[in-house]
Amino acid sequence: MTPEMWTLAVAVVLVLAWITVLCVARVRRLDRLHVRTDAARAGLEAALDRRAAAALSAAEVTEGESADRLRAAIAAAHSARACAGDREATENVLGRALGTIDRSVLPPALLAELIDAEQLLILARRVHNDAVRDTLGLRSRRLVRWLHLAGTAPLPAYFEIADPETGVTTSAPPAGPGLPIVALTYDRVSADRRTEG
């Protein structure tokens, strides 16, 4: 072989090695993102279940038309979980029903649990949607699409429900003896972060 042929062969081997390393790095990152998305989805499901349990406890304490609407919304949410129905719509109905109940009749411990469950749901939904955004961002890259590096992993989907109105459903209980006021803030920096790599 001539020196030009050796140079060409070495260049081809280096390019193939670089492409292989790049593909392996993308596959590993995709796998980590899918694991993160699955964990975030499990956390979201747990937060939805916790809110439903708190809502059921609140429905037992309250009376009237708003309590009936709340019970119906809880039943619809449970059936949507069981038969893979439109989960987002039923969870929105449950959130609206929770917004109509008179929270002043709730015992302080139940009120605190309900507020805590609603705040946890807001955070869990944002964490889930951030993980989905990052995963979809990497899956949309040309190299990942052309070489089908995502394999057979299902495409993750956003979970969009309305956040409760501030002051109606996520406010702290009225100040009283021994009741601490807890405020929850959310830093939008993580939501504005772009997918690297």
Residue pairs with C-beta under 8 A, 6 or more apart in sequence:
1 9
22 143
23 143
23 147
23 149
26 138
26 141
26 143
26 144
26 149
26 197
27 149
29 138
29 197
30 135
30 138
30 139
30 144
30 149
30 150
30 153
33 131
33 134
33 135
33 138
34 135
34 153
34 156
36 131
36 134
36 135
37 128
37 131
37 132
37 135
37 156
39 131
40 124
40 127
40 128
40 130
40 131
40 132
41 128
41 156
41 159
43 124
43 127
43 128
44 121
44 124
44 125
44 127
44 128
44 159
46 124
47 117
47 120
47 121
47 123
47 124
47 125
48 77
48 91
48 121
48 124
50 117
50 120
50 121
51 94
51 98
51 114
51 117
51 118
51 120
51 121
52 74
52 77
52 78
52 94
53 117
54 110
54 113
54 114
54 116
54 117
54 118
55 70
55 73
55 74
55 94
55 97
55 98
55 114
56 74
57 110
57 113
57 114
58 70
58 98
58 101
58 106
58 110
58 114
59 67
59 70
59 71
59 74
59 101
61 105
61 106
61 107
61 110
62 70
62 101
62 102
62 105
62 106
66 97
66 100
66 101
66 102
67 101
69 97
69 100
70 94
70 97
70 98
70 100
70 101
72 97
73 90
73 93
73 94
73 96
73 97
73 98
74 94
74 97
76 90
76 93
76 94
77 87
77 90
77 91
77 93
77 94
79 85
79 90
80 86
80 87
80 89
80 90
80 91
81 87
87 159
88 159
88 160
88 161
91 161
92 161
92 162
95 161
95 162
95 164
95 169
96 162
98 114
98 118
98 164
98 169
99 164
99 165
99 168
99 169
103 111
103 114
106 114
108 173
108 176
108 179
111 173
112 173
112 179
115 169
115 170
115 171
115 172
115 173
118 164
118 169
118 170
119 170
119 184
122 163
122 164
122 170
122 184
122 186
123 184
123 186
125 159
125 161
125 163
126 186
126 191
128 158
128 159
129 158
129 159
129 160
130 190
130 191
131 156
132 156
132 157
132 158
132 159
133 158
133 195
134 195
135 156
136 155
136 156
137 194
137 195
138 144
138 195
138 197
139 145
139 150
139 155
143 149
144 150
164 170
170 184
172 179
172 181
172 182
172 183
173 179
175 181
